[in-house]
Amino acid sequence: MTVVDRPRTAVKRVGPGWAARYRATVIVSDILCALLAGGVAVVVRFGEVTPYVEPYALSSAALPFLWVVVVGLSRAYEPRFAGVGSEEFRRVARAGVMLTAAVAVVAYVTKIDVARGYVIIALPLMTVLTLLARYALRRRLHRKRTRLQCMRRVIAVGHQGSVADLVRLLQKERYHGMHIVGACLPDEGAGVADVGVPVLGGFSDVPLVVAQAQADTVAVLACPELDGSALRRLAWRLEKSRTDLVVAPALMEVAGPRTTIRPVAGMPLLHVEHPELAGGRRLVKNVFDRVVAGLGLLLVSPLFVLIAVAVRATSPGPAFFRQTRVGKDGRTFTIVKFRTMGVDAESRKVELASDIDGVLFKIRHDPRVTRVGAFLRRHSLDELPQLVNVVKGDMSLVGPRPPLPEEVARYGDDVRRRLLVRPGMTGLWQVSGRSDLSWEEAVRLDLRYMENWSLTLDLQIMWKTWSAVARGSGAY
């Protein structure tokens, strides 16, 4: 299928006005954070305004403008960072460090007597407040995107399977802010494919399709027809309309920290580092897991007693449930949970049918679950005893879901890669839908985590776990 109704002229781009408004809101937020931090620093350090304090009061008034300039130089206002990823926060933190270092160097070189207490309070507080404000604005943006507001209008370019996968993923994860409004497939098959969005043309029609759909972004998926020369020509044709061009490599699940661009003989080669499955960083993770789990056991021990009493009082049987699971490198271990089902749950399993396809056995309204057990499952309280497994080293705080031996027996070669790391109490699967996920989606998330592990990612998942547990969605 070919788009024919438009002459091949310069395309007038309909820009995403929300991006400019969001950027203005962020700048105002940064100014207010700097004003607040400067005011707090003056009050805390000096207590009252005196002639000696007046220069610091003036500095606090000028601090917001200096802060906006430094953050701008750090390129933390770029629209491509809005709403997704940690790069925005890293750049804000880097701006805070740069400004603090610059003040220290200037004070040392010029021999200016600066009240160190003021600097120590104002600049770190300003950075922290800015990070918190950015996080709040991001959450607000995500809520709008669930209603299809503040979205980029995207044309997906590629083969049918890859385009369909991208459409399905972005329809589910709207917080990315990319709304696919049309697709361009290879010219010979553009009129017959079903990818979940209208197929508006072939590869040669992309600039015209952008105008037709009033899109502002073109996403090119890996395909042999669009090699380096073809992509360069497409970028030239999109230049006039200032349409953003993004290219997805074949390695869809590899995160940015593992990839770098290496120019070789004029060609930009994508260098992919191997995932770090051992060594110093893993040792840090192991120590972090055990220390946090040990502290967690101390804090929640009174809750353990209350839950155990509630389980024993409302159904016959022990308070704890023990089950064999498969851990790192295929080694089995005994997982500990609070009992949420009747003692005859395993014998009744043969009478029931799973609600989801695949290896996992899940029932949305499982008749074997007790009334107290349903509450514990909804808020993941039944999993608290797994802190003991973390302290023992069988599990991690964050990692793939711990599988049953009969599940592992049905694993394919790709899925077995999950067994290269310790299973976790929480993970990407839990903060992305839990039992509402299909088997294929759960595997994809576990493999994505394993390929892109970092302590920062662990902390992000642990932070998101609180809201997922509070909502209780997907827990049954």
Secondary structure, DSSP 8 states (H G I E B T S, - for coil): ----SS-S--------HHHHHHHHHHHHHHHHHHHHHHHHHHHHHHSS--TTTHHHHHHHHHHHHHHHHHHHHTTTT-GGGTTSSSHHHHHHHHHHHHHHHHHHHHHHHHT----HHHHHHHHHHHHHHHHHHHHHHHHHHHHHHHTT-S-EEEEEES-HHHHHHHHHHHHH-GGG-EEEEEEEE-GGGTTT---SS-EEEEGGGHHHHHHHHT-SEEEE---TTS-HHHHHHHHHHHHTTT-EEEE--S-TT--GGGEEEEEETTEEEEEE-----SSHHHHHHHHHHHHHHHHHHHHHHHHHHHHHHHHHHHSSS-SEEEEEEE-GGG-EEEEEEE--B-TTHHHHGGG---SSSSS----TT-TTB-HHHHHHHHTTGGGTTHHHHHHHTS-EEESS----HHHHTT--TTGGGGGGS--EEE-HHHHTTGGGS-HHHHHHHHHHHHHT--HHHHHHHHHHHHHHHHH-TT--
